[in-house]
Amino acid sequence: MSSTRVANELGGDNPEGARSSVRVVMCIAVMEAVIITIILLASQHILGYAYSSDKDVVAYVNAMVPFVCVSVAADSLQGVLSGYIS
C-alpha cells in the first residue's frame, strides 16, 4: 500500500512527499522489527516449551532464536522496500 502512496506522490510531482512516505514506512518497519526482536529474545528460554517438553528441542529453539531475529529484521525491511526498488 505504501508503494501506491509513493507512486501517487511522484505522479503528483511531489518527490518530497514520496520521500517522506518512504521514511515513515521504514521507521514503522524498523520499530516493528525491534519490538518483535525484543519479544523473541526475552522469551527465547521459554519459547521452546511451546513446541515440546524435550530439553533437546528447547535448547535447539533457544539456539535458533537469534537467527529468527535476523530473519524478522531482514524480512521487515525487504517487505517495505520491495515496492520501491526495482
C-alpha positions in Angstrom: 0.0 0.0 0.0 2.8 2.4 0.7 4.2 1.9 -2.8 0.9 3.2 -4.1 1.2 6.3 -2.0 4.7 6.9 -3.3 3.5 6.4 -6.8 0.7 8.9 -6.3 3.1 11.5 -4.8 5.5 11.1 -7.7 2.7 11.3 -10.2 1.5 14.5 -8.5 5.1 15.9 -8.9 5.8 15.8 -5.2 9.1 14.0 -4.7 9.5 15.3 -1.2 6.1 13.8 -0.2 7.2 10.4 -1.7 10.5 10.6 0.2 8.6 11.4 3.4 6.2 8.4 2.8 9.2 6.1 2.5 10.8 7.4 5.6 7.6 6.9 7.6 7.1 3.4 6.4 10.7 2.5 7.0 10.5 3.8 10.6 7.4 1.8 11.2 9.1 -1.3 9.8 12.2 -0.8 11.9 10.1 -0.3 15.1 8.1 -3.4 14.4 11.3 -5.4 13.8 12.8 -4.1 17.0 9.7 -4.9 19.1 9.4 -8.4 17.7 13.1 -9.0 18.2 13.0 -7.8 21.8 10.0 -10.1 22.5 11.7 -13.1 20.9 15.0 -12.5 22.7 13.2 -12.0 26.0 11.2 -15.2 25.7 13.9 -17.4 24.0 14.4 -19.6 27.0 10.7 -20.4 27.3 9.7 -20.4 23.7 10.9 -24.0 23.1 8.4 -25.3 25.6 5.6 -24.2 23.2 6.8 -27.0 20.9 8.0 -29.7 23.2 9.0 -30.5 26.8 12.1 -32.3 25.5 15.2 -30.5 26.7 17.0 -31.0 23.4 14.1 -29.3 21.4 14.0 -26.5 23.9 17.8 -26.0 23.6 17.6 -26.1 19.8 14.8 -23.5 19.7 16.8 -21.4 22.1 19.8 -21.5 19.8 17.7 -20.7 16.7 16.0 -17.5 18.1 18.9 -15.1 17.2 18.7 -16.3 13.6 15.0 -15.8 13.6 15.5 -12.3 14.9 17.8 -11.5 12.0 15.3 -13.0 9.6 12.5 -10.9 11.1 14.5 -7.7 10.7 15.5 -8.5 7.1 12.0 -9.6 6.1 10.5 -6.4 7.5 12.8 -4.2 5.5 12.5 -6.3 2.4 8.7 -6.2 2.6 8.7 -2.4 2.7 11.4 -1.9 0.0 10.1 -4.4 -2.5 7.7 -1.9 -3.8 10.2 0.9 -4.2 13.4 -0.7 -5.6 13.3 -2.4 -8.9 
